[in-house]
Amino acid sequence: MNFPSKLVEEAVNEMAKLPGIGKKTALRLVLFLLKQDEQSVVSLGDALVKLRSNTRYCKKCHNISDAELCSVCDNKMRDHSIICVVENISDVMAIENTSSYNGAYHVLGGVISPIEGIGPADLNIASLLGRVKEEDISEVIFALNSSMEADTTTFYISKKLKEIGAKVSTIARGVPIGGELEYTDEVTLGRSIMERVSYKH
Amino acid sequence: MNFPSKLVEEAVNEMAKLPGIGKKTALRLVLFLLKQDEQSVVSLGDALVKLRSNTRYCKKCHNISDAELCSVCDNKMRDHSIICVVENISDVMAIENTSSYNGAYHVLGGVISPIEGIGPADLNIASLLGRVKEEDISEVIFALNSSMEADTTTFYISKKLKEIGAKVSTIARGVPIGGELEYTDEVTLGRSIMERVSYKH
């Protein structure tokens, strides 16, 4: 691509580093920004820089936080004896949006993946074990995505948790609400039958 | 969406203002940026702010430029007696990438569109007429997109250009190279027959 201006080229190259944004999309975004008033572009740039420089992580659960403790860990109305273990911050947000969980979280920051060179030491596992040992934790719920790596991670951590006597559970897998049996993949459907629950009426 | 941090919320809201980027994508991009090292986020923010504050437009053809005259207008090797009229800067880049045009450009900045409230006065039409009057222009080529608005714009400007005695042409419309006749829409195919060119061998 030939750019008419070094500034445009730089902005396009920087934007194209974002995931899912290629050079063509980056150029479209840059040309859009050129048409906006200066203040709104400055506030975009500022928001991004501030985000990276000022965001802190909760020292307890590793969730994103504006303070030392995140809004969940700092909330006295929540049940801090239950910990929900998730991969990423976006999973905390997804669960929070359901409004059906009132416990605490623990963000691992990823899953064990030998291919990507991520071992147990790269994740927030030691701090999770520390919390379970020191605090009065009644249950640890694993809410990781469905992948080989996530299953390995759940297995690895749950083994260590059971050694120190913690109760471990995982979220239910099954046919999604509104989903059609006919179109559900066989693994999910099979699991939904094996892990059937007694009908409450 | 509940955000764990005001900074994240702000960054997501700013990113979601970009065209084609919704809240979910914005969150994905923001979480990606959080994982990058600080310097690369700062350089993205800087590139965007600098882009908007420092980019200038060529005073002659209204293309983006780092200097008073853009690299095309400032290039003595190019044929400045031919002007190619385009809608946007991205069209200049597209034509430049073909390496088959050696003349000058004129960026209108859009097309006449009464629905969007864009009249002739909002576009760089007066400066185009000024160039044709003052400079020794042999031909004005219209390279606008195919739309009702673009056709109106071409008609409007070409009428004014012909009044001052300029030669006006438009880019050829026809079956794209590599395109199959069978799958070409009838308007394009019809036009490619009407505007057939003599075979050179």
Interface residues (C-beta under 8 A of the other chain):
Chain A: M1 N2 F3 P4 S5 K6 L7 V8 E10 A11 N13 E14 M15 K17 L18 P19 G20 I21 T25 L27 R28 L29 V30 L31 F32 L33 L34 Q36 E38 S40 V41 V42 S43 L44 G45 D46 A47 L48 V49 K50 L51 R52 S53 N54 T55 N63 I64 S65 D66 C70 S71 V72 N88 I89 S90 V92 M93 E96 N97
Chain B: M1 N2 F3 P4 S5 K6 L7 V8 E10 A11 N13 E14 M15 K17 L18 P19 G20 I21 T25 L27 R28 L29 V30 L31 F32 L33 L34 Q36 E38 S40 V41 V42 S43 L44 G45 D46 A47 L48 V49 K50 L51 R52 S53 N54 T55 N63 I64 S65 D66 C70 S71 V72 N88 I89 S90 V92 M93 E96 N97
